[in-house]
Amino acid sequence: MKALCWTGINKTNVETVDDPRILNEQDVIVKVHLSTTCGSDLHLLGGYIPTMRAGDVLGHEFMGEIVEVGSAVKKHRVGDRVVVCSFIACGRCWYCTHELYSLCDNGNPNPALTETLWGSPIGGCFAYSHALGGFAGSHAEYIRVPYGDYGAFSVPDGVSDRAALFASDAAPTGWTGADLAGITPGDTVAVWGAGGVGQMAARAAMLLGAERVFVIDRFPERLQQVREFIGAETLDYTKDEILAELKERTGGRGPDVCIEAVGMEAHGTGPQYWYDQVKQQLRVQTDRPTALREAIYACRKGGSVFDLGVFGGLVDKFPLGAIMNKGLMFRGAQQHGHRYIPMILDRIAAGDISTEHLATHVLPLSQGPEGYQMFKNKEDGCVRAVFQPGS
């Protein structure tokens, strides 16, 4: 079959790879209808996640049709239209039974790598390096899905393929941040990043009862999407002084909840951004905490900061003193999508959540390298490049 593969730093290519096959009785094989780029893929392309190998199939956010099931699969059958969570979870370990699915003890067959790096292993993720399992990704005609009864979710008849696609990762990741950040009715929330995850975090905050939600970015087309499809207020950090604006608009306190949805390659302005940029390029630090640092400074005393953006290792000038002395609650997580995806699909069907607008560029898989180039460089107003393997 054809698949879009990582072939080196900032290099991808459509290649012929082996068709997936059932390896475990709980597996299902999915014929991919749609698969999308994600901001966290750019960390793989740029070489910031070191455990990629040439030929690894990219892609972790996808939906399609089940074409084969393992003998132990009970909830699905051939022909089911499904969306698949990007994180792989067994559904039965201690973490899964506590709905902490991205921390599954059994989803990652290479636990030693993340245990060495972070002190404990985390779950597996499609196409997110060999540190997170080495699973083949979704930018392909077919994909093997382990633990199919737990990770694949039937798509309601009234939900289009394009709308369901973003229930795989962007929407549940955003909901994870908004929910675990502890948003309560009447809160003011600020979200750094107006990509797919940031937009979905903002919408989740609104549905959880936030009174005002601000989304911070620099790309006019993304900020326009926030106003049009999400209904939140926007700030452009290249034009607005963010800390002062947020204080002014919250009676001098700052937001109750701040959500960072950018990650290790955050853009910014001023000397601290260039300091982080140089240190990261020299590999003196692994991540740029520009947006996360600002979120911590912006949050009101006694508020909550949640890190949704992907970070891999170590950062410099982390404002731990601000967290401690301001009495902030600080949390982070990969998505616990299995907890939220069924609810998100229902809300999409009901019209509470809009996702189709994120698919600004729909391309055949053969144009995958061009799609990633466009997505990486934010060309032609690209918010997400979506690939159709069958076209």
Secondary structure, 3 states (H helix, E strand, C coil): CEEEEEEECCEEEEEECCCCCCCCCCCEEEEEEEEECCCCHHHHHCCCCCCCCCCEECCCEEEEEEEEECCCCCCCCCCCEEEECCEECCCCCHHHHCCCHHHCCCCCCCHHHHHHHHCCCCCEECCCCHHHCCCCCCCECEEEECCHHHHEEECCCCCCHHHHHCCCCHHHHHHHHHHHCCCCCCCEEEEECCCHHHHHHHHHHHHCCCCEEEEEECCHHHHHHHHHHHCCEEEECCCCCHHHHHHHHCCCCCCCEEEECCCCECCCCCHHHHHHHHHHHCCCCCCECHHHHHHHHHCCCCCEEEECCCCCCCCCCCCHHHHHHCCCEEEECCCCHHHHHHHHHHHHHHCCCCCHHHCCEEEEHHHHHHHHHHHHCCHHHCCCEEEECCC
